[in-house]
Structures are given as structure tokens and as C-alpha cells.
Amino acid sequence: MNRIGFIGTTVLILLALLASTMFVVDQRQFGVVYQLGQIQKVITQPGLNFKLPPPLQNVSYIDKRLLTLDSMDTEPMLTAEKQRVVIDWYVRWRITDPQAYIRNVGLDENAGATQLNRVVRNAFQEEINRRTVRELISTRRETLMADVKREVTESVKGAKPWGIDIVDVRITRADYVESITASVYGRMEAERKRVANELRSTGAAEGEQIRADADRQREVTVANAYRDAEKVRGQGDAEANRIYGEAFGRDPQFAEFYRSLDAYKASIGHKGDVLVVDPQSSDFFRNMRNAPSRR
């Protein structure tokens, strides 16, 4: 049993020792082999690799993918007109030379991000100091980003190269600081209110003018209609009088009787009418007294 246990223990130790000499490099990473604290080799291709067991050799990994660095602070910057603005930006970068990166920057991606943030911010500050707010926001924004990318590239590839490539630099937001923004929004709101009040006043004046013109046209139309109606009514009355005259001229006695009937109707033609006269002596009922009898 002691012999079997010894053999098993020996096999396990050998397997552990063999496992410590093997490592796998992913296609998304660089494998960096250290020997006594110094870089011995860099593995750039994915696959299974071998090394000496620790502590003779150790391995660490560095990301080879495209990395994104977002701005880490919101400190304001001064433009050419001394306006305080806040910008948000991001940088796309990747590690291309692990040995130079570890030697001059750090052992992992966070070290590079921290130092790159400082370089990019300084480059933005320098370029924004040369430009106005209008140029920053619209007219020369692309040129500004291209200049910042050029300056950052020159910094990381200087006397001590960082072993990285700067792929892109972009501004995602540019705005005034909060105190100025509130003032700007206040002026914008006041201007919009002024324009709105001006439009309301103009609309009210035009509305009054339209209503006055409509009232005038209505009065003119009603007056013209009344004039035409009176004209037609006068012509009708004249024609009626002519016809009545011709008809009554043929029989004056009947005409007088017919007109007295109209007078009776107008005087006592409604319910409740009361007429106090003497029928025997009043001329008003003369035609009634002298009415011809029917045979």
C-alpha cells in the first residue's frame, strides 16, 4: 500500500509539474512569458504553448482587441473666447507591441487607459483653446478631432513608444458648464416667449382687421339687399296699385265696398277687438247699411 501510494503521489506531482509548463493563448490575447521578472518572449498566435515551471517562468496575458476609452472627468475647458465648456469624448485604441507597452506603460490595459486619458485630455484642452464655441460645435469639429488624434499619436509614438495604435478619437457631447447652461437656456426661453408674444399680438391685430372687414362687408351686403328689396317692393306696390286701379275703375261702387271690407277687417278682424260707434249714423258702416240685397 505504501508503494502504491508513493507511485500515485509521484504521478500526481509529475502531472502537476507538466500542467505548470503548458498554457493556452486565446486569439483575443497576447501571451507574455516572464523569466525571473524579465520578458523572455511574447506569444502572438493562439494555441497551446510550453514554458518552464514556476518560479522559473511565468505567463501573463494582455488584450489584443480594439479597446474603448471614455472620458473620465467633467472638468471644464476654456475656448478661444474664454467660454467654459464641458466635453465628453472617447478613444478607440489597441495594443500592438506588448513588450514596449509593458516596458513604458504598465502590465495591464488599465494602466494604459489611465495614462492615455491624461494625454487625450491635454490634447483636447490645447485644441479647444484655439477654437471658438461655434467651431467646436459645428464648423470645425471634424478638424478638431483629427488634430487631437494626430497629437495623441505623436505622444504615444515619441521617444518612448507605448506600443499602441490610436484608431479613432471622437467627441460625443460639447456643452457649456451648468451655470452658463442655465443662463443660456433662460435667454433662449425669454427669446422664444418674446417671439410667441409678438406672434400673438400680430395674430390678434390681423384677427381684429379680418373681423372689422367682415362686419363692413356684412353691413354693405345687408344694405344692398335691403335697397334691392325695397326697390322690388316698390315696383310690386306700383304694379298692384295699377292693377287695383284698373279693376276698381271698372266698378267704382264695388271698389268702395271692397275697401270698406278691408277697413272692417283691419278694425275688428282680431279676437277681442272692440269698436264703439253708432251703426245707424256712422259713415263707417254706410256700405254695410246700403249693401245690395241678394235676389
RAJO-V846512 format. One record per residue. N is the residue number from 1. OMEGA is omega in radians with two decimals (* if undefined). Layout:
# RAJO-V846512
n->{N,N}
omega->{OMEGA,OMEGA}
This chain:
# RAJO-V846512
n->{1,2,3,4,5,6,7,8,9,10,11,12,13,14,15,16,17,18,19,20,21,22,23,24,25,26,27,28,29,30,31,32,33,34,35,36,37,38,39,40,41,42,43,44,45,46,47,48,49,50,51,52,53,54,55,56,57,58,59,60,61,62,63,64,65,66,67,68,69,70,71,72,73,74,75,76,77,78,79,80,81,82,83,84,85,86,87,88,89,90,91,92,93,94,95,96,97,98,99,100,101,102,103,104,105,106,107,108,109,110,111,112,113,114,115,116,117,118,119,120,121,122,123,124,125,126,127,128,129,130,131,132,133,134,135,136,137,138,139,140,141,142,143,144,145,146,147,148,149,150,151,152,153,154,155,156,157,158,159,160,161,162,163,164,165,166,167,168,169,170,171,172,173,174,175,176,177,178,179,180,181,182,183,184,185,186,187,188,189,190,191,192,193,194,195,196,197,198,199,200,201,202,203,204,205,206,207,208,209,210,211,212,213,214,215,216,217,218,219,220,221,222,223,224,225,226,227,228,229,230,231,232,233,234,235,236,237,238,239,240,241,242,243,244,245,246,247,248,249,250,251,252,253,254,255,256,257,258,259,260,261,262,263,264,265,266,267,268,269,270,271,272,273,274,275,276,277,278,279,280,281,282,283,284,285,286,287,288,289,290,291,292,293,294,295}
omega->{3.13,3.13,3.13,3.11,3.12,3.14,3.14,3.12,3.14,3.12,-3.14,3.11,3.13,3.11,3.12,3.12,3.12,3.14,-3.13,3.12,-3.11,3.04,-3.10,3.08,3.10,-3.14,3.13,-3.00,2.86,3.01,-3.10,-3.13,3.11,3.03,-3.11,3.08,3.12,3.13,-3.13,3.08,3.11,3.11,-3.11,-3.11,3.14,3.08,-3.14,-3.13,-3.10,3.11,3.06,-3.13,3.06,0.04,-3.11,3.12,3.06,-3.14,3.02,-3.04,3.08,-3.10,3.10,-3.12,3.06,-3.07,3.12,3.07,3.07,3.14,-3.02,-3.12,-3.13,3.11,-3.11,3.07,-3.11,3.08,-3.13,3.11,3.13,3.04,-3.12,-3.11,3.08,3.14,2.96,-3.10,2.99,3.13,3.01,-3.08,3.09,3.09,-3.12,-3.13,-3.07,-3.10,3.12,3.14,-3.12,-3.09,-2.99,-3.06,-3.09,-3.04,-3.12,-3.07,-3.12,3.12,3.10,-3.14,-3.13,-3.12,3.14,3.10,3.13,-3.11,-3.11,3.13,3.11,3.13,3.11,-3.14,-3.13,-3.11,3.13,3.10,-3.10,-3.00,3.08,3.11,3.14,3.12,3.13,-3.04,-2.97,-2.82,-3.06,-3.11,3.14,3.12,3.12,-3.12,3.10,3.12,3.11,3.12,3.13,-3.13,-3.14,3.11,3.11,-3.13,-3.07,3.11,-3.11,-3.09,3.07,-3.07,-3.14,-3.09,3.12,3.03,3.05,-3.06,-3.08,3.05,-3.07,2.98,3.12,3.14,3.04,-3.05,3.02,3.02,-2.97,-3.12,3.13,3.14,3.12,3.12,3.13,3.13,3.09,3.10,3.11,3.14,3.12,3.13,3.12,3.11,3.12,3.13,-3.14,3.11,3.11,3.11,3.11,3.14,3.11,3.12,3.13,3.12,3.12,3.10,3.10,3.12,3.13,3.12,3.12,3.12,3.11,3.10,3.13,3.14,3.11,3.13,3.13,-3.12,3.13,3.14,3.12,3.12,3.12,3.12,-3.13,3.14,3.12,3.12,3.13,3.13,3.11,3.11,3.12,3.12,3.14,3.14,3.12,3.12,3.13,-3.13,3.09,-3.12,3.13,-3.11,-3.11,3.14,3.13,-3.13,-3.09,-3.12,3.10,3.14,3.13,3.12,-3.12,3.13,3.10,3.06,3.09,3.13,3.08,-3.12,-3.13,-3.06,-3.05,-3.07,-3.10,3.13,3.14,3.11,3.13,-3.13,-3.10,3.13,3.06,-3.08,-3.06,-3.06,-3.09,3.08,-3.07,3.14,-3.09,-3.12,3.09,3.13,-3.08,-3.10,-3.14,3.12,3.12,3.08,*}
